[in-house]
Amino acid sequence: MPPKISRRELLKEGAKAAVAVSASAALAAEGEARQGRGTRRGGRRAGGETGGEAAAYARLDEYVRQHLREAGAPGMTLAVADGRGLLRALTYGFADTKTRTPVRPETLFEIGSISKSFTAVLLLRLREANRLDFGRPVREYLPWLDLRENHGPVTTHHLLTHTAGLQAVPLIPQCLAGTVETYAAPGERFVYSNLGYLILGLVAEAVDGRTFGESLRERVLRPLGMNSTAPVITNEARPRMAVGYGPLYDDRPRRARGPLAEAPWVDVDTAAGSVASTPADMAAYIRMLVGRGRTPSSRLMSEESFELFTKPAVKAPFRGEEAEYACGLWVSRDGEGHTRLRHTGGMVAFSSSLDVDTDAGLGAFASVNASLAGGYRPVAVTKYAVELLRAARAGTQLPDPPAPPPDPFEIKNAAEYAGAYASPDGKKTLRVVAEGARLFLLHAGRRVALERSGGSDSFVAAHPDFELYRLVFGREGERVVEAGHGPDWYAGERYAGPRRFDHPPEWDAFVGLYRNDSPWYGPARVVLRKGRLWLDGQGPLVPVGPQLFSLGPPERSYERLSFGALKGGRALRMYYSTVEFYRTLL
């Protein structure tokens, strides 16, 4: 079975700055700018810290510096807070690697989809003001919205909990210019949908009579004292913002610790992920979560609203862990029975994490100014920060730091892939050898180390002939019998199936490289391999209608690809869900 393609892999960065930066080099030089230490700013309670808490922060600081070296991130901002507010604001590395400007406590970082919980709080406040009913169909608030409700009416609560049956991918308002469809009965399945939260921002505007940004500022940020936070990301906030970084090359699979470049600037004003904040302001948000809606002077929301805010609505794993999704937050119970409220955020050039233990009354927020390989988020940092402080306050032994992330070059089952793989015409042969837990491709007189990427049987090779696609192995039962790379297919020595494959001739028109000018969506390559169409050589397309395909089994995937504007035997347009891509001549 081919590996499942990651949604985030399809939300690639667009054009990059011309000069690459090495995050590891920047961090190696950090000592010149920052004495190699995290910076503590404010928030320390009168009377000082206990010895256990001081030891916890020292251990956290040591871990974060090592974590950043391993991740290859330019900089990080980190807040640790409790029910009385900020405990520590820690900053590391560079906000701008070119000028060696350090990250400071006042530097803004984009928090990404953690913003969804802010959107939920805003809508709960509008509900308390009797301007919004979570049970009413969304179309009653947005009668102009061309929403094709194929399986029943969609409510605000369905959108808040990602159970509306909508597609996942669209992130830009233009996607609402056409028809929006549902693909399952509302309330039936969890499908994380940025499109749903885009609609929620428009609902807030419709019922509050002002822009989403103004509404969020007046109804949520100001009551919390989050006066440094930008409710929407615009050029006005740019001078205060860390410079964001992404992969130097946007047209190929990412490699761990690959070269980075300055990412393009993007204004973001949608409710799916529009907030940029500082550690002190995020500490105020954590204080409200720990206080179940209370602020130092009043309540931001009632106890009943907070219950609705955090009430699990649907089972939804959180990065592989068992969890449920409420309104803009994942909710789970940890090994000690504590309730955890969590969310992550990924932007064009920022990666963030929020982790709050409501029983211990502690929380942490972290963000790095880069989009890194493997869907990286600083989850390990926020989790460890909470666990360290929880142990220090309980007077128990401080936990050991998390294990480092797996080495992508360490492939424990490397021997399963070793062998020769031949093209059907016999003109090309792939030779793969295993040496212990390392796997190598022998090509053009070189030994090219294979790096695991994108799935258990999927790898990247740092060689010009192989960089544009992943090398994906296929199995029959437990045995590896074939390999695919872009349009090329190779049969292994144990392969016993057919070697000739047919496809509808009209599919030839769909093969090509397509782009979208938004930096949210990088290029996408459609190839023919083994009689099937593949997106970027990895995700097989399943035909569901004329010129219409599902990305994976249609009963499990709501994402659709279609092709149009056929001219001269080629499709000039591709539509991924509702996002338009144009064919390039490359």
N, C-alpha and C positions, 0 to 999 in steps of 0.2 A: 504493500500500500504506500502511495506517495505520502510524504509528511504534509500535515495541514499547514496551509499558508497562513501566516500571521497577518491580522488586519493591520497592525502597526507597520509591518513591512511594506504595505501598500501606501501608507501615508508618508512617503519619503520626502526628503528635503529637495528643494529646487536648486536653482543655480547657486554656486558657491563663490566666495571671494577667490581671487586668483592665487593668493599665497596661502599655502597650508601652514598650520601651526602644529607643533607636537605637544600634546598636553603633558606627556611624561617629562619632556624637557622643561616645560614651564614649571612643573611641580618641583623638578630637581633644582631649579633656580629660585624656588620660593624663599629659601633662607635669606637671600639678599634683600628681599622686599619685606618679609614678615618674620624674620628670625625663626622660620620653620614652625611656628606655633599657631594654634587657634587663638582667637582673641575673645576675651570675656568683656561684655559691655553691659553694665547696669543689671538691674533685676535681682541683685543679691539681697536677701532679706536682712533686716536689722538683726544683730546678734550673731551674724555669720552662719557658717555651715558646720555641720558635724564633721568629725574626721572621716566618717564613712562616706559622706557626700563628697568631700574634697577628693577622696581616693577614687570615687566613682567618676568624677569629672576628669581626673587625670587619666584614668583608663579609657574613658570615652575619647578624649583628645588623641591619645596614642593610636586608638583604633581608627579614628576618622582619617588621620594622616596616612596610615597604611592603606586604608580603603581607597582613598583618592589616587594613590600611586597605582594600585591594582586596577582601578577602573579607567585610569587615564583621563580624568576630568580636570578642566582648568581651575574651577573654584567651587566652593560650597558655602551656603549659608545654613545655619542650624539654630533652632530655638528649642529650649527645654522649659516647660511651664507646668504649673499646678493650679489649684483653685484660687490662688491669690495672685496669679500672673506670672510674669517672666522670671525664670530662675537663672538661665544663662542664654546669652546670644553669642554664638561661636561662629567665626568666619575664617575661611581658609582659601589660599590660592589667589587667583587673579580674576577680577571682573573684566579685564581687558589685557590679553597677553601681549599685544603689540606695545602698549605703553607701560606695561607692568603695573597697572593700577590694581591695587589689592581689593578684594571684596571687603566691604565695610558693613557695619550693622545697618546703615541707612540705605544700602544698595538694594534696589528692587530686583526680585526674581519672579518670573512668571510661574504661577503655581499650577497651571494646566487644569486638568479635570477635577482637582480638589475644589475648583470653583463651582462644580455642580452642587456641592453641599451648601454653598452660599446662595445659589439660586433656589434651592429647596427652602432655606430659611426665609428668603424674601417672599416666596409664595405662601409659606405658612403665616407670615405676618399679614399678607393681603387677605388670607382666609380669615384670620382673627378680626380683620377690619370689615368682614362681611362683603368683600369685593370678589371673592372667588370661592367656588364650590368644587372641591376635588372630585366629586362624583358626577359632575355635569360633563357632557361631551365637549371636547375642545372646540369643535366647530361652532358652538354657540358663542364662544369668545372671539373666534377668528372666522367669520362667515365667508371671507374671501379665500380661505385656504382650500386649495383643490386636493382634498384628502379623500382618497378612495378607500373607504373602510370596508374591505372585502369580507371581514369576519365579525363585524359588530362595532359599535361606537367606541371611540378612544377618549379616555378621560385624562385630566391633568395627573391624577395619581398613577395611571398607567405609564405616562411619560416619565414621571419622577422615578419610577422603579424599573425602568427599562423593560416593561412588559407589554408595550403597545403593539408589538409585532412589526415594528419598523426596521428598515435597513440600518446598518451600523455606520457606513462610511462617510456620508456627506458632512462637511464641516463648514461650508460657506453658504451665505444666504441665498445666492443665486439658485441653489438646489431647490428652493421653494417656488421658483417661477413656474415650474411645471406641475405635473401630477405626482402626489406622494401616495404610495400604496402601502397597505398592511398585508402581511404574509402569514399571519396566524391570529387566532382569537385573542383579543386583549386579555391580559392576566394569565395567559397560558404558559409562556416561556420567557426566560431572561435572555435578551439579546442586547448587549451594550450598544446604545444608539446615541451618537452625538447629534444626529438629526432631531431626535426627540427633544433634547435640551435646547436646540436652536429654536424649536417651536415654543418651548416654555418661556424663553425670553420675550418672544412676541406676545404671548399671553399676558405676561407681567406688564408690558407696555400698554396693552389694550385696556386692562382693568385699572391701571394706576394713572394713566393719562400723561405719562412722561417717558423719556427714554429709559431703556433697561439700566444703563450706567447711572443715571440720576436716581432712579428708584432704588438701586442697590446701595448707593452711597447714603441716601437719606434714611432708608428703612433698616439697614443692617450695619454698615461700616461706621457711621457717625455714632449711633447708640453704643457701639462696642469700643469707641475710642480708637478705631483703626484709621487714623487721620493721614497716615503716610501711604496707605494702600490705594492703588489705582483700580477702580471698579471695571474699567475697560482699558485695553492696551492700545494707546495711540502715540503719535509722535510727540505729544506734549510730555509724556512720561519717559521718553527715550533717554534724555540726559541723566536720569537717575537709575537707569536700568543697566544691569550687567550685560556685556556683549555675549551673545549666544553663539555656540559653535555646533557644527554638524559634520558629517563625513565630507571629505574633499570631493569624492566621486559620488554622484547621486544615481548613476546608471548601472550599478552593480551591487551584489550582496555586500553587506557590511562585514568587515573583519574586526575581531576584538583588537582594541588599541590601534585601529587603523588611523591614518592621518586625518586631522581635522582641519576645517576652514571656517572662517566667519560665515555664519548663516545669514540669509537675507532677512531684513526687517519686515515684520508683518503686523499690521493693525488687526486687533481681534476685539470685536464688540459683541460676540455671541455668548449666550448663557452657558454654552458647553465648556468654556474655559477661558474667561476673559480677565481674570484677576491677576494682578502683580502685587507682591507684598514684601514686607520686611520681617525679620524674626520677632521683633518686639510686637508688631501688629498681629502676627500669627499666634503669638503667645496669648493675646487678648481673646482670640477666637477659641483657642484651646481652653482658656479659663471659662468661657461660656459653655463649652461642651461638657467640661467637668462639672460645672454648676447646674447642668440640666436646664439651661436657658436663662440662668440668672447672670446679672452683671453686678459690679460692686454697688451700684446705686438703685437698681430696679431689676425688672425682668425683660429680656428681649422677646421671649415667647412664654406662653403659659405652660404649665406642667402637661396639660392635655396635648398641646401642640408638640412639645418635645417628645412625648410618647409616640405620636404619629410620625414624627421626624425619624425616630430610631426604631420603629416597629418593623421587624423583618417582613418582607412581602413575598420573597421568592428565593429559593436556593440558588446561590451563585458563588462558585469557588473564588477565593481571593488568592491569586498567584499560586494556585495549586492546593491551598488550604481550604478545608470545609468552612463555608461561611454563607451568609444570606445578605441580600441587598434590601435596604430600606429606602429612604428618600435622599439620594445623593451621597449615601455612605454604605460601606460594607459593615456588617455587624457580625461578630463571632464571639465565642467563649474560648479563652486560652486554657492551658493545662492546669491552671490553678482556679479555674472557674470565673475569672474576671472577664467582664464585658469589654471588648475592644471595638472602637469605632475607627475605621481606616479608609483611606482612599489614596490613590496615586494620581500623578498628572504627567502627561507627556506633551510637549509642545514642539514646534519646529526646532527649537534649540535649547530647551530646558527639560529637566526631569526631576520630579518632586515626589515626596511621600509625607503623609500625615498619619500618626498613630496615637490614639488616645485610650488610656486605660481608665474608664470611668469609676471603677471600684477603688483603684489605688489613688485616683485623683491626680494623675500625671499624664502628660502628653509631650510629643515631640514632632517638629516639622523640619524637613530638610529639603534642599533643592540644589542641584548643580546646573551650571550654565552650559549644558551640552546635551545633545541627543546622541546616545551611544548604542553600540551593537547589542543585540540580544534583548531588546525591550527593557534596557536597564532603567531601574528606579532606585533611589537610595533607601529602599525598604529596610535593609539590614541595619542601616544607621539609626533610623527612628525606633526600630524595635529594640535595639541594644540600648539606646539611650533610656527608654522607658524601663527596661528590665534592670539596668544598673541602678537608677534612682529608686526604683521600688525595693530592691534588695538593700540599698543603703539605709533607707528609712525604716525598713523592717529589722535592721540589725543582723541580717543574714549574710552569708558569703557572697561576694560579688561574682556574677557569672563570668565565665570565660568569654572572650570575644567570639563572634560567629566565625565559622570556618570560611576561608577564602573561597571565592567562586571557583567552580571547576575549571581546570586548565582545558581550554578548547582543543588543545593539541594532544591531550591525554585521552586515548580511545581504548578503553579496557577490553572491548571486544574487537580490536583491530584485526585479528586473524580471520574474522568472518568475512571481511571484505577483500582479502588478499586474493590475487589471481589475475588472469588475462581476460579481457572483455573485447570482443571483436564486433565491428560494424557489419551489417548484413551483407555488404558487398565485399567484405574482407579487406578493404583498403586501409582501414584504421584499426588500431589496437590500443586499448588502454592497459597498462600494466601497473598493478597496485601491489605493493609489498608491505608487510607488517614487521615491525621490529619492536617487540615488547608491546607497550601501550602507545606506540607511535605508528602512524600510517603515512605512506609516501606514494606519490604518483611519479612513475618514471617516465619522463617526457623530454624529448629533444636533448638528451644527454644530461638532464638534470634530475635530481631527487627533490621533488616538491612536497613539502609537508602539508598534509591535509588537516584543516581546522574544522571542527564540528560547527555547523551553523544551520539554524532553521528547522531542525528536526533530528530524530535519532539516526536516520540513515542519510543525512544530508550534510555536505561538506563544501568548503571553499578552498581553492588552491591559489596561492599568490604567484601566478604565472600569467603573462599577457594572453596566452591562448585559452585560459580558463577563467578569467576574472569576471566575465560578464554574466555568468550563470553559476548556480550551485551544481555540484556533482551529486546526483541523487541516485542512490542504489535502490533496487527493487527486490522483493523476496517472493519466494514460493514457499508458503509455510514459514519455517524458521530459517530457511537457507537463502543467502544472498545469491541471486542468479543473473542480475542484469544491472545496467547503469545507464543513466540519461544525463545529458549535458546540453541544455538549450535544445536545438532541433536534432541533435545527434543521439542515437540509441545504440547500445552495445550489449551483445549477449555474452553472458559468462559461460565458463566451461560446463556448468551444471544446468544451464538453461535448456529446456526441452520443449518449448512452445513454438508457435509459428514465428517466422522471420519476415513475412511479407504482410503489409497492412494497407488497407484501402481507406479512403476518406472521401466524403462528398467533395466534388471538384470545386464547388463554390467556396469552400473553406480557404482555398488558396488566396482569395482576395482579402482575408482577414489577417494574414501573417504580416507583421511589421512592427516598427517602433512607434509608439504613441506618446505624446506629452500633453501635460496640462500646465498652464503658466503659473498657477498658484503654487507657492512653495510647500503647501501641504501635500501636494501630489507630485511625485517625481515621474520619470518616464516608466512606461510599461511595455514590455516586449511580448508579443504573441507569436508563438512558434508552433509548428506541426512536428509531432514526434509520435512514432508508433501508432499512426492513424488517428491521433487525437490532437486537439488544440490545447496548448498549455500557456498559462500566464506566467511570464518570467521564467519559463522552463521548469516550474515547480508545481504550480497549482493546476490540475487538469480541469478543463471546462466541460460541463455536462449540457448537451443541447436540450432546451426546453421549448423551442419554437423557432420559426424562421429567423435567422440572424440573431437569435437570443440564446444566451447560455447562463447557467448557474455556476458559481464558483464553488464546486463541490456538490454533494448530493442535494437536490432542491428541497428535500424534506427537512434538511438540517441547516441549510444556508439560505439567507434572504438576499444575498448579494447577486446581482445580475449584470452580465455584460452583453451589450448589443453593438451592432456595427451598422453604419449608415453611410450615405453619400458615396455610393459605389461609382467610381469613375475610372475608365481605362483598366478595368479588371482589378481595381484595388479599392478597399474601403478607406475613405479619407477621414472618417470619424469613428471613435469608439466611445461608448458610454459605460462607465463603471458605476453601477447604481444610477444616480442621477448626475454624475460628474462627466463633463464632456472632455474627451482627449482628441487631439488632432494628430494625424500621421505625419511623421518626419521623413526626410529623404535619406536618413542615415541607415 
